[in-house]
């Protein structure tokens, strides 16, 4: 079967079949990547002290308490559900499986026919969903509630990129509401939803269309949740906003590394390239390539192209927002010469990675002027991206010096019987502990 026949085969499938196949493949890839964490399960940071401990002590009332300025609604609801359904011995494994399942569902959203305006080929959309499973920074992001908000934010971005004439379903609107109250980076998507409303009303109709009603509701929720996040934000202080040269350097490095070079070069080649190239030539070549991609994207369909470029511009607002709310984050983003063991596993290198995959997937169809060359270029890109991600494919366990099944025993006993009155469970990273105090009175001597 040649590449064109592959494209015809995927087009012959129903939308549900394509979505189902993509979700299964993505889930299998992600589970294979995290197999070591399934074999050696444990909890990371807020998964223990916020979501597990909070679910045990406060239940769903914890939804009304912010942490770090955000309410983390989706993660709190899901973790509380796991606490109710499973023994605590299985909580880390269930967390990984649930988060990876949700991630697979979100990545496979690009295979839906609603995104044909962005990627016309059904086969390329499935390939794109699979490549999303290989993005850098996944070690810190995948398989935990702590960083699930990055995946949820990407899903809300995908919803905003649906054609303006298509209304959101009730489940999509409910998900959008919960995501708005789960994390703060969604504020950068406000222009995208306003653009959708503008497109819906551009025809001159005075009636409020059903699609407009759901978009307006999401915009109101976005604004309200953002104001609430600002009021409730705890600690952190402002970032290095006064150092505009550091911010400019960081933004150029983010675009060059994460969006232009990494998708084709991968870790090893990019590491060598970044060390050999003069910084300004490094930026120059990246922005020349970006300019060519933008030209090709606009060449296909100007309205669709400008919508996609607006979406990418909004996504670039997240690094800018991070510079403000995370002290010295600009210096992390600005590293041209990378230590891939430490840097490429860091969540900041995940932020723009999904959008880089989409940028190249969309840009390639502009570079290839017919379907035959399109599939060839798309396949070459897929091979290059998979090859470049091979060294970071397997995600190592959080640690091997602890065993959750042993560490959690006093916590299970305290929850069920009240003894001991206080259960302290060490988790990762070192120094973090779950400090649970039993609700039972006068039971434990």
N, C-alpha and C positions, 0 to 999 in steps of 0.2 A: 504494500500500500504506500503510494507516494504522498507528498505533503498535500497536494491539492485534493486527493481522495480522502485524506484525513479531515480536511476542512468540510468536504461534502458530507462525510459521516456525521460530524458533530452538528451540522445544520439539519440533518434528518431527524435528530433527536428532539423530543419535546422539551420545553423549558424546565419542567420538573425533573426530567431524566438528566439533563445537563447539570442542573443544580445539585441533584443527588450524587451523581458521579463525582463532581468536583468536591463536594463536602466530604465524601468518603476518602478520596485521595488525599485531600488536605489534612484530614484527621489522622490518616495513617502516617503521613510524612511527619507531622508534628509529634505524634506519639513515639515514632522511631527516634526523632531527635532528642526527646526527653526520656528515653527508656532508662537511663541511669538514675534519674530522679524518681522514677516509678519503682526501681529496685531498691534505692536507698532514700525513702521519703523522709522529709522533715519540713518544718515551717520556716518561712523567711519573714523577719521584721513584722510589719503590720498584719500579716496573715495570722500571726499569733496574738500580738498584744492589742490589736484593734478588732479584727473580724471574729476570731475564735473567742477570745476573752470577752469582747463586747457582746457577742451573741449569747454567751452563757450568763452574763451578769445582767444585761439590759434588754435582751430580746430585740424586738422590732422598735422599741422605744429609742434605741440607739440611732435610728434614722434621723432623729431631730437634733442630734449632737454633731457638730462639725469636727473635723480633724484636719489640721494643717490648712484650715480655711475652706475645706470642701466637705460635702456630706457623704460622698461615696455610697450613694443609695443602692446602686445595682449590686456592688460587692457585698454590702451588708445584708441585702435580701437573700442573695444566693448562699452566702456563708451560713446564715441562720437556717436556711432550708436544709443544708447539709448536716448541721448540728441536730436537727430534728429527725432526719432520715437515717443517719448512720451512727455507729459507735465511733467515739472519738479516735479510736485506733486507726480508723480509715479516713480520717479527715484530710490529711495531706494528699493521699492518693486520689480521693474524690475531688479535691480542689483542682489538682492537675487535670484530671479527665474532664471535669466540667468546664474549666477555663479553656482547654484546648478544643473541646467541642464547640463552644461559643465562638472561639476564634476561627475555626474552620467554617462555621456558618457565615460569619461576617466576611471572610475572604472570598467565599463562594458567591457572595451577593453580586460581584462583578459579572458573573456568568448569566445573570438574568437579562431578558430581552430589553428591559428598560435602559440598558447601557450599550445597546447597539449603536446609538448615535456617537458614542465615544470610541468603541472598538467593534466595528461591524462583524468581524469574524468570530463565530461562536467558539471555534477551536482556540483562537488566540486568547479569548477571554478566560477559557479554562486554564491555558498555560499561564496566564497572568496570575490567576488565583493560586496556582501551585508555587510560582516564584515568590509570591508574598509570604509563603511559609519559610523562606530561606533568608529573610532580611537580617542585616546585622543588628546588634543590640538585643537580640532575642533572648539571650541568656538571662537577662534581668527582667524581661517583659513577659515572656511566655509562662503559662501554667501557674499563675498566682493571682490572688485578688488584689494585691498591693499595686500592681502595675496594669491591671485590667483596663483602667480608664483610658490608656493609650489606644487600645483596640476599640473601645466603645466610641472614642472620639473619631476614629477613622470610619466607623459605621455611620455616624451622624454626617460626616463629610460625604459619604456615598449617597445618603438620603438626599442631601442638599443638591447633589449632582443629577438627580433624576430629572427627566424632561419636565418643564414647567407645567405642561398640560396634563400631566399624570398626577392624580390625587394620591396622597398618602393613605394607606390602609389604617384602620383603627389600631392594630398592633404596632405599626410603625410609629404612629403618633404617641402612643403610650411609651414605647421605647425611647423616643426622642425626649419626652418629658423627664423620664428617669435619668437619662444620660446627662441632661442639662444640670440636674442636681447631684451628679456624681463627680464632676470634675470641672475645673475652671477654664481649660484651654478651648472649650467649645465656643467661647466668646468670639474667637476669630472667624467663626462661620456666620456671624450675623450678616455681613455683606452678601453672602451667597443666598441666604433665604430672602433677603430684601430684593435681590436680583430676580429670584423666582417670582416674587409677587409683581415686580415691574413687568416681567415678560407676560404674566397672566393678564394684566390690565392694559397692556399696550394696544390691544385691539380696539380699545375705546368703549368697551362694555361697562355700563354703570352698575350692573349687577355683580354681587360678590360671588364668585365661582366657588364651588365646593373645595377645589384645590387651594384657592386663596385663603379660605377659612382655616384650614389646617396649617398653612404656612404662617398666617398671622398669629395663630395660637402658639406655634413654636417660637416665633420671634418674641412674643410677649414673655414666654417662659424663659427664653435665653436672657433677655434683659433683666428680668426679676431675679433669676438665679445668679447672674453675674453681680448684681448689686448686693445680694445676700452674701455671696462669697467674699466680696470686698469688705463688708461689715464684719463678717465672722473670721476673716483671715487671722491666723495666729502666728506670731513670731516671724522669723525669716528676714525681715527688713528688706529694704530696697537693694537691688543688684547694682552692678557697676554702670548705671545709666549715665553717669557723668563722663565716662570714658568712651566717647563716641568713636575714637579710633579702634578701640578693642571690639566694640559692637560691630563696626563695619568690617573689620578683619574677620570676626567670628562668622558673620553672615556670608561673606564671600567664601570662606573655608567650608561652611556647611553646604552651600550650593555646589562648589567644586567637588568636594569629596563624596558627599552622600548622593548627589543627584546626577553628576556627570561621570566621574571616574570610576567609582566603586562598581556600578552595575556591569561594566565591561571588564575591568581589570581584576576585581577581587582583592583580597587582602594582601597577598604576597607581592603582586605586581605593583599595586598602589603604594605599598610601603616603600619599595625601591624607587618608584617614580617620584614620590613626594620628597625623598631624601636627595635625589639628584637634581631636581628642577629648582631653578630660582623661584622664589615665592611669586613674583609678579608675572613671570611667564606661566607659572602654574595656574594663576587666576585667568590670565589672558586666553590661554587655550581653552579653558573650561567655558568661559563666557562666549567665545567664538562658536563652540559646539552648541551651546545653549541657544545662541541666536539663530543658528541653522535649524535647530529643532523647532523653535517658535515659528520661524518662517514657513516651515513645512506644515505645521499644525494649522496655521491660518490659511494656507493654500487650499486645504481640503474643504473647509466650510468656515467662513469667517465668524458667523454667529456661534456655532458650536466651539470653534477654536477659542474665541474670546471668553466663553463661559468656562472652558477648561482652564485657561490661563488665569482667570479670576480665582478659580478653585485652588490652583497651585499657589497663587499669591497669598490667599487667605491662610493656606497651610504654612507658609513661611512666617506667618505672624506668630506661630507657636514658639520658635526659637527666640524671636524678639520679645515675646511675653516672658519667656523663661529668664532672659537677661534682667528683667525687672524684679521678678519675684524670687529668684534664686541667686543669692550673692555669689559673685565671681564665676557664674556659669559661662560668661562670655569667654573666659580663659580656657574652659574645657572645650567649647565648640571650636576655638581658634587654633587648635593644634594641627599644624600642617604635617609635621613629622610624627607619625603615630607609633605607639607601642600597642600592637594589636591584641596582645594578651589581655591588657587592661582596658584599652579604649573601645575597641569594637564590640565588646560585650556590654558596654555601658548603655543605659537606656537612651541617653541623648543621641546616640548614633542610630537609634530606631526611629526617632521622631519623623524624619523626612524620608526614610527608606521606602515605605509603601508608595509614596508619591513619586519617588524616583522610578520605581517599576512601571507605574502608570505613565509617567512622562515619556519613557523610552518606548513603551508598548504603543502609545498613541503616535509618537513622533515617527516611528518606523513605518507606519502605514502611509505617512506623507512622503517619506523617502522612497518607498517602493510604489511605483505608479501602477502596477497591476497585481492581480491576486497571486500570481506565481512567485514573483519576487518578494511579495509581502510575506508569504509563508517561509521563504528562504531566510530573509532577514530576521523574522520573528524567531525562527528555529535557532539561528546563530546567536541571537541575543539570549535565548533560553539556555543554550549550551554554555555560553560565556558566564552567565549569572550563576548557574549551578556549579560550574567548575570553580569560579571565584569564591564560592561559599563552602567549598568542601572542607577546608581546615577548621571551620567553625560550625560544621554540621551537627556534630554530637555535642550536646550541652551537658556539662559535668554536673554531678550531684552537688548540693549545697555544702556537703561535708561528709566525711566518713568516720569521724570520731564520736558520733552519737547515733543512737538508735531510737526512733520515735516510739516504737512499740514498748520500749522499756521506760523512756522518759515520761510517757503520758500516763503511766499506771497510777501515780498518786493523784493526778488530776481527775482521772475517771472515778477513783474511789471517793475523792472529795465531793464531786458533783453528785454521785449516786447515794452516798451514805453520810456525808458530812465529815468524814475522817480521812485525812487530817483536816483540821480547820483551815490551814493555809497550804496550798500546793504550788510549788515553784518549779516551772518546767523551762530549762534552758533551750533556746532556739538559735537560729542563725540570723544575722551575723553575731559573732561572739560578743557577749555583754547584754544581749537582749534576752528577756525572760518573760514567761507568762506567769503572773502573780495572781492566783485565784484564791479568793476567800469564800469559804462555804456559806451558803444561805441558811443552813440548819442551825438551830439554837440548842446549846447544852446537850449535844449528842456525843461529841468526841471528848474523851477525858483530857 
